[in-house]
Amino acid sequence: MIHAEAPALEIVNLRKNYRRLEALRGVDFVLQRGERLAFLGPNGAGKTTLIRALAGRTRPTAGTIKVLGHPIHSIGARQALGLVPQDLALYGDLTTRENLFAFGKFHGVPRRELKKRVAWALDWTGLKDRAGDLVAGFSGGMKRRVNLACGVLHRPKIILLDEPTVGVDPQSRQRIFTMLDQLNEEGASILLTTHHLDEAEQRSDRIVILDQGRVIADGTIDELVLSTVGHSRLVKVRIDRPLVAPVTVPGGGSVRSYQVGIAGREMIETRIDDVAVDLAPFLQAVRKDGYMVSDMEVHAPSLHHVFLHLTGNELRD
Ligand SMILES: Nc1ncnc2c1ncn2[C@@H]1O[C@H](COP(=O)(O)OP(=O)(O)OP(=O)(O)O)[C@@H](O)[C@H]1O
């Protein structure tokens, strides 16, 4: 059967129970070919369980997973997938090169191809100079890069990464994303989980938010913002003395009446739907009430606002 048009991943009604605990409660989503998809969710939402089910490491209780149109346990599916697990899966007492050879063999990379792939991986990770060093002595960022290379040596078309940048410094994070971008440009589809909302916002085409085993949002950043917190801007204006009463903008039409400000603070906050139209009348009203404006910030809604809007502020663990 030809699956030329099948998406990279197609997940329908995926469920996973650990005894009575429902870790996944009917998850549906599609990963398109060439797409970069980020999975977000509070602790315990089911992200790792999902990745493990997609990688064939845990058997779902119900539901179907198709990989490029193939059933999950077919050879076609297995060859198409690459897993980069959250826990570092490396041999500390082997060198970088030895780890890469070991994982290449594990993934069934043909012997004649393996040497070339290991050379590519050493270059790609920026660890050519450390090829002969034991991995045990590496920094967290270096280990993450070797871990990543070990998961993709067989050139999978779909790469699953569980928190690929956990515990690494900003430089290493940047490097890891540059490495992933390179694979994506060469055609790989990427699905990763992360707790770094800024990473998800900047480095993915689409975002899925999981909570308590269910998909509670699925879309581009713009779609998620529009369907949750809306596109209004948060405007903060610093003034020269404490606010004594809320500033009100008179008039109807597009200029709304703002009831803003917290008495006793030298800062006024408001939400403005259309900055081009409504900001100037607001600032005029502030001045008319006798305040001097010393500074101003305009904040666009971010994934951070969307995430808290959807999942709340309560701790989950
Ligand atoms: N092997 C297991 N046996 C029993 N319960 C499990 C097992 N693995 C996960 N769970 C439970 O399933 C739920 C989902 O866990 P999972 O690790 O998938 O969440 P997560 O979204 O990856 O969380 P985190 O962000 O903390 O990594 C949790 O309640 C967890 O305790």
The ligand as an ORCA input file, in Angstrom:
! r2SCAN-3c Opt
* xyz 0 1
  N       5.059      3.459     34.938
  C       4.084      4.107     35.573
  N       3.329      3.487     36.503
  C       2.330      4.118     37.139
  N       1.979      5.407     36.923
  C       2.695      6.093     36.002
  C       3.784      5.478     35.283
  N       4.300      6.407     34.444
  C       3.574      7.535     34.616
  N       2.617      7.343     35.552
  C       1.617      8.343     35.976
  O       0.929      8.791     34.811
  C       0.671     10.190     34.873
  C       1.309     10.879     33.686
  O       2.718     10.843     33.858
  P       3.756     11.373     32.757
  O       5.127     11.062     33.247
  O       3.366     10.852     31.432
  O       3.478     12.951     32.823
  P       4.353     14.145     32.231
  O       3.383     15.077     31.572
  O       5.445     13.609     31.395
  O       4.926     14.812     33.549
  P       6.326     15.632     33.786
  O       6.102     16.973     33.165
  O       6.404     15.709     35.267
  O       7.446     14.857     33.164
  C       1.221     10.666     36.219
  O       0.161     10.673     37.155
  C       2.247      9.594     36.572
  O       2.398      9.487     37.969
*
